[in-house]
Amino acid sequence: MIKTKYYFCIMGAIITIMGLIVLTNLPKTNSITSTEFTVKEYNGKIAVFETNNSFPLRIIDIDFSSLPIKDRELLKKGITAPDDEHVSLILQDYDE
């Protein structure tokens, strides 16, 4: 009887640990469909767009002309970001 209880306790612990390992290795997504973003110049400011959308989701109040030439060239082409977290990282580079 005692051996059976230990067996089930050990098996339960093993299954729990295996489940945690599987869950921690799943890809992290915020939604079922992933949205890609583009950060680029828009009317003299920096804006965030959903890729393939011409209307900005957000306009950042940073004067585009005050940026270094290399940054302006990058933003004219557009910087692609796979998610909101990467958009935030990109915008941190331009935050005054």
MDTraj code that builds the backbone (N, CA, C; nanometers):
import mdtraj as md
import numpy as np

residues = "MET ILE LYS THR LYS TYR TYR PHE CYS ILE MET GLY ALA ILE ILE THR ILE MET GLY LEU ILE VAL LEU THR ASN LEU PRO LYS THR ASN SER ILE THR SER THR GLU PHE THR VAL LYS GLU TYR ASN GLY LYS ILE ALA VAL PHE GLU THR ASN ASN SER PHE PRO LEU ARG ILE ILE ASP ILE ASP PHE SER SER LEU PRO ILE LYS ASP ARG GLU LEU LEU LYS LYS GLY ILE THR ALA PRO ASP ASP GLU HIS VAL SER LEU ILE LEU GLN ASP TYR ASP GLU".split()
xyz = np.array([
    [0.0818, -0.1196, 0.0000],
    [0.0000, 0.0000, 0.0000],
    [0.0862, 0.1260, 0.0000],
    [0.1883, 0.1310, 0.0857],
    [0.2751, 0.2477, 0.0929],
    [0.3556, 0.2620, -0.0361],
    [0.4019, 0.1501, -0.0929],
    [0.4773, 0.1545, -0.2176],
    [0.3919, 0.2119, -0.3303],
    [0.2651, 0.1804, -0.3312],
    [0.1749, 0.2307, -0.4331],
    [0.1599, 0.3820, -0.4217],
    [0.1489, 0.4343, -0.2977],
    [0.1372, 0.5791, -0.2777],
    [0.2632, 0.6500, -0.3269],
    [0.3803, 0.5957, -0.2936],
    [0.5057, 0.6565, -0.3387],
    [0.5161, 0.6539, -0.4909],
    [0.4743, 0.5433, -0.5484],
    [0.4787, 0.5293, -0.6939],
    [0.3961, 0.6394, -0.7601],
    [0.2733, 0.6591, -0.7120],
    [0.1867, 0.7602, -0.7720],
    [0.2374, 0.9018, -0.7449],
    [0.2955, 0.9261, -0.6296],
    [0.3539, 1.0578, -0.5997],
    [0.4709, 1.0869, -0.6935],
    [0.5570, 0.9884, -0.7125],
    [0.6728, 1.0062, -0.8002],
    [0.6276, 1.0241, -0.9448],
    [0.5322, 0.9434, -0.9884],
    [0.4819, 0.9562, -1.1257],
    [0.4146, 1.0914, -1.1473],
    [0.3396, 1.1367, -1.0493],
    [0.2752, 1.2680, -1.0588],
    [0.3778, 1.3799, -1.0702],
    [0.4853, 1.3702, -0.9910],
    [0.5911, 1.4708, -0.9962],
    [0.6599, 1.4698, -1.1323],
    [0.6880, 1.3518, -1.1845],
    [0.7531, 1.3397, -1.3152],
    [0.6654, 1.3994, -1.4249],
    [0.5376, 1.3682, -1.4229],
    [0.4451, 1.4212, -1.5236],
    [0.4359, 1.5730, -1.5138],
    [0.4323, 1.6258, -1.3917],
    [0.4269, 1.7704, -1.3717],
    [0.5522, 1.8376, -1.4270],
    [0.6682, 1.7829, -1.3981],
    [0.7936, 1.8391, -1.4471],
    [0.7994, 1.8336, -1.5990],
    [0.7566, 1.7217, -1.6573],
    [0.7566, 1.7098, -1.8032],
    [0.6625, 1.8123, -1.8658],
    [0.5488, 1.8336, -1.8041],
    [0.4542, 1.9339, -1.8535],
    [0.5124, 2.0740, -1.8486],
    [0.5808, 2.1056, -1.7407],
    [0.6450, 2.2372, -1.7294],
    [0.7529, 2.2563, -1.8346],
    [0.8281, 2.1524, -1.8615],
    [0.9320, 2.1604, -1.9647],
    [0.8690, 2.1873, -2.1011],
    [0.7623, 2.1181, -2.1321],
    [0.6944, 2.1388, -2.2602],
    [0.6398, 2.2807, -2.2687],
    [0.5755, 2.3294, -2.1629],
    [0.5167, 2.4632, -2.1643],
    [0.6216, 2.5727, -2.1779],
    [0.7359, 2.5566, -2.1142],
    [0.8389, 2.6603, -2.1228],
    [0.9079, 2.6612, -2.2579],
    [0.8953, 2.5547, -2.3354],
    [0.9585, 2.5504, -2.4667],
    [0.8636, 2.5843, -2.5810],
    [0.7380, 2.6164, -2.5510],
    [0.6440, 2.6565, -2.6543],
    [0.6804, 2.7957, -2.7045],
    [0.6586, 2.8246, -2.8324],
    [0.6871, 2.9590, -2.8827],
    [0.5936, 3.0601, -2.8167],
    [0.6484, 3.1784, -2.7888],
    [0.5698, 3.2825, -2.7227],
    [0.5031, 3.3708, -2.8277],
    [0.3709, 3.3684, -2.8299],
    [0.2952, 3.4548, -2.9193],
    [0.1844, 3.5194, -2.8396],
    [0.1498, 3.6400, -2.8795],
    [0.0442, 3.7133, -2.8108],
    [-0.0933, 3.6864, -2.8706],
    [-0.0955, 3.6360, -2.9926],
    [-0.2231, 3.6081, -3.0558],
    [-0.2078, 3.4912, -3.1518],
    [-0.3204, 3.4461, -3.2016],
    [-0.3190, 3.3331, -3.2936],
    [-0.2504, 3.3729, -3.4244],
    [-0.2825, 3.4897, -3.4753],
    [-0.2159, 3.5385, -3.5954],
    [-0.1117, 3.6399, -3.5542],
    [0.0064, 3.6280, -3.6094],
    [0.1103, 3.7227, -3.5720],
    [0.1047, 3.8425, -3.6656],
    [0.1173, 3.9591, -3.6083],
    [0.1167, 4.0830, -3.6832],
    [0.2577, 4.1367, -3.6871],
    [0.3031, 4.1696, -3.8048],
    [0.4348, 4.2280, -3.8215],
    [0.4175, 4.3793, -3.8365],
    [0.5152, 4.4544, -3.7880],
    [0.5063, 4.5993, -3.7901],
    [0.6214, 4.6597, -3.8685],
    [0.6020, 4.7828, -3.9138],
    [0.7068, 4.8591, -3.9790],
    [0.7138, 4.9954, -3.9126],
    [0.8350, 5.0347, -3.8744],
    [0.8586, 5.1674, -3.8172],
    [0.9233, 5.2496, -3.9277],
    [0.8611, 5.3638, -3.9621],
    [0.9156, 5.4453, -4.0706],
    [0.8713, 5.5909, -4.0577],
    [0.9259, 5.6719, -4.1464],
    [0.8934, 5.8152, -4.1482],
    [0.7523, 5.8357, -4.2022],
    [0.6822, 5.9307, -4.1405],
    [0.5463, 5.9628, -4.1847],
    [0.5202, 6.1097, -4.1535],
    [0.5060, 6.1907, -4.2563],
    [0.4782, 6.3344, -4.2405],
    [0.5761, 6.4045, -4.1462],
    [0.7046, 6.3721, -4.1592],
    [0.8068, 6.4380, -4.0785],
    [0.8210, 6.3851, -3.9371],
    [0.7523, 6.2779, -3.9057],
    [0.7600, 6.2138, -3.7730],
    [0.7938, 6.0657, -3.7914],
    [0.8098, 5.9946, -3.6806],
    [0.8278, 5.8495, -3.6847],
    [0.6929, 5.7857, -3.6550],
    [0.6569, 5.6850, -3.7344],
    [0.5271, 5.6197, -3.7159],
    [0.5422, 5.4680, -3.7183],
    [0.4464, 5.4029, -3.6557],
    [0.4408, 5.2567, -3.6524],
    [0.3209, 5.2128, -3.7357],
    [0.3476, 5.1237, -3.8290],
    [0.2440, 5.0716, -3.9179],
    [0.2347, 4.9205, -3.9029],
    [0.1158, 4.8667, -3.9216],
    [0.1064, 4.7236, -3.9462],
    [0.1604, 4.7052, -4.0859],
    [0.2458, 4.6047, -4.1059],
    [0.3055, 4.5849, -4.2373],
    [0.1948, 4.5698, -4.3409],
    [0.2143, 4.6323, -4.4545],
    [0.1192, 4.6346, -4.5668],
    [-0.0050, 4.7176, -4.5377],
    [0.0033, 4.8085, -4.4417],
    [-0.1067, 4.9002, -4.4129],
    [-0.0539, 5.0420, -4.4295],
    [-0.1274, 5.1268, -4.4981],
    [-0.0788, 5.2624, -4.5248],
    [-0.1178, 5.3632, -4.4171],
    [-0.2020, 5.3241, -4.3235],
    [-0.2437, 5.4148, -4.2160],
    [-0.1691, 5.3780, -4.0879],
    [-0.0997, 5.4758, -4.0257],
    [-0.0203, 5.4438, -3.9062],
    [-0.1057, 5.4073, -3.7853],
    [-0.0538, 5.3121, -3.7063],
    [-0.1177, 5.2773, -3.5791],
    [-0.0844, 5.3814, -3.4732],
    [0.0380, 5.4346, -3.4843],
    [0.0889, 5.5265, -3.3834],
    [0.1874, 5.6224, -3.4495],
    [0.1813, 5.7499, -3.4116],
    [0.2769, 5.8491, -3.4590],
    [0.3539, 5.8995, -3.3380],
    [0.4870, 5.8936, -3.3476],
    [0.5728, 5.9338, -3.2367],
    [0.6177, 6.0774, -3.2626],
    [0.6066, 6.1614, -3.1638],
    [0.6371, 6.3040, -3.1795],
    [0.7884, 6.3289, -3.1720],
    [0.8581, 6.2788, -3.2724],
    [1.0015, 6.3023, -3.2862],
    [1.0219, 6.3605, -3.4257],
    [1.0875, 6.4759, -3.4315],
    [1.1116, 6.5424, -3.5585],
    [1.2090, 6.4610, -3.6423],
    [1.1614, 6.4119, -3.7543],
    [1.2406, 6.3257, -3.8420],
    [1.3682, 6.3945, -3.8902],
    [1.3593, 6.5234, -3.9202],
    [1.4749, 6.5962, -3.9750],
    [1.5865, 6.6151, -3.8727],
    [1.5565, 6.5952, -3.7440],
    [1.6587, 6.6114, -3.6406],
    [1.7433, 6.4845, -3.6207],
    [1.7044, 6.3771, -3.6864],
    [1.7757, 6.2500, -3.6715],
    [1.9014, 6.2476, -3.7587],
    [2.0004, 6.1676, -3.7187],
    [2.1194, 6.1503, -3.8034],
    [2.0813, 6.0935, -3.9407],
    [2.1630, 6.1227, -4.0406],
    [2.1342, 6.0821, -4.1784],
    [2.1140, 5.9314, -4.1909],
    [2.1977, 5.8518, -4.1258],
    [2.1839, 5.7045, -4.1357],
    [2.0485, 5.6586, -4.0820],
    [2.0043, 5.7185, -3.9721],
    [1.8733, 5.6825, -3.9164],
    [1.7615, 5.7225, -4.0118],
    [1.7739, 5.8397, -4.0706],
    [1.6714, 5.8844, -4.1660],
    [1.6642, 5.7909, -4.2863],
    [1.7791, 5.7447, -4.3344],
    [1.7804, 5.6508, -4.4470],
    [1.7111, 5.5199, -4.4098],
    [1.7416, 5.4687, -4.2887],
    [1.6759, 5.3453, -4.2425],
    [1.5248, 5.3636, -4.2326],
    [1.4835, 5.4744, -4.1757],
    [1.3404, 5.4976, -4.1548],
    [1.2673, 5.5284, -4.2856],
    [1.3355, 5.5845, -4.3827],
    [1.2719, 5.6050, -4.5140],
    [1.2348, 5.4699, -4.5758],
    [1.3268, 5.3714, -4.5627],
    [1.3009, 5.2363, -4.6150],
    [1.2016, 5.1614, -4.5275],
    [1.2069, 5.1872, -4.3964],
    [1.1206, 5.1177, -4.3008],
    [1.1972, 5.0087, -4.2279],
    [1.1765, 4.9999, -4.0987],
    [1.2396, 4.8981, -4.0156],
    [1.1308, 4.7999, -3.9735],
    [1.1480, 4.6741, -4.0100],
    [1.0476, 4.5715, -3.9799],
    [1.0674, 4.5177, -3.8388],
    [0.9563, 4.4988, -3.7682],
    [0.9580, 4.4426, -3.6330],
    [0.8544, 4.3301, -3.6267],
    [0.8927, 4.2142, -3.5725],
    [0.7995, 4.1009, -3.5700],
    [0.6871, 4.1137, -3.4673],
    [0.7040, 4.2022, -3.3658],
    [0.6019, 4.2145, -3.2618],
    [0.6161, 4.3477, -3.1886],
    [0.5223, 4.3732, -3.0960],
    [0.5211, 4.4989, -3.0191],
    [0.6496, 4.5194, -2.9394],
    [0.7026, 4.4114, -2.8863],
    [0.8241, 4.4210, -2.8055],
    [0.9402, 4.4772, -2.8879],
    [0.9533, 4.4293, -3.0109],
    [1.0598, 4.4785, -3.0979],
    [1.0341, 4.6227, -3.1425],
    [0.9085, 4.6573, -3.1618],
    [0.8751, 4.7969, -3.1941],
    [0.9226, 4.8872, -3.0803],
    [0.8960, 4.8484, -2.9578],
    [0.9387, 4.9278, -2.8418],
    [1.0899, 4.9432, -2.8373],
    [1.1616, 4.8360, -2.8681],
    [1.3081, 4.8423, -2.8696],
    [1.3582, 4.9390, -2.9767],
    [1.2966, 4.9347, -3.0930],
    [1.3350, 5.0255, -3.2007],
    [1.3083, 5.1705, -3.1601],
    [1.1906, 5.1949, -3.1038],
    [1.1549, 5.3327, -3.0663],
    [1.2431, 5.3869, -2.9538],
    [1.2919, 5.2988, -2.8672],
    [1.3824, 5.3430, -2.7601],
    [1.5074, 5.4078, -2.8177],
    [1.5518, 5.3603, -2.9326],
    [1.6704, 5.4166, -2.9968],
    [1.6489, 5.5620, -3.0395],
    [1.5235, 5.6002, -3.0626],
    [1.4945, 5.7351, -3.1113],
    [1.4331, 5.8241, -3.0039],
    [1.4128, 5.7702, -2.8860],
    [1.3520, 5.8470, -2.7783],
    [1.4491, 5.9542, -2.7309],
    [1.3985, 6.0740, -2.7187],
    [1.4839, 6.1859, -2.6770],
    [1.4992, 6.1908, -2.5281],
])
top = md.Topology()
chain = top.add_chain()
for i, resn in enumerate(residues, 1):
    res = top.add_residue(resn, chain, resSeq=i)
    for name in ("N", "CA", "C"):
        top.add_atom(name, md.element.get_by_symbol(name[0]), res)
traj = md.Trajectory(xyz[None], top)
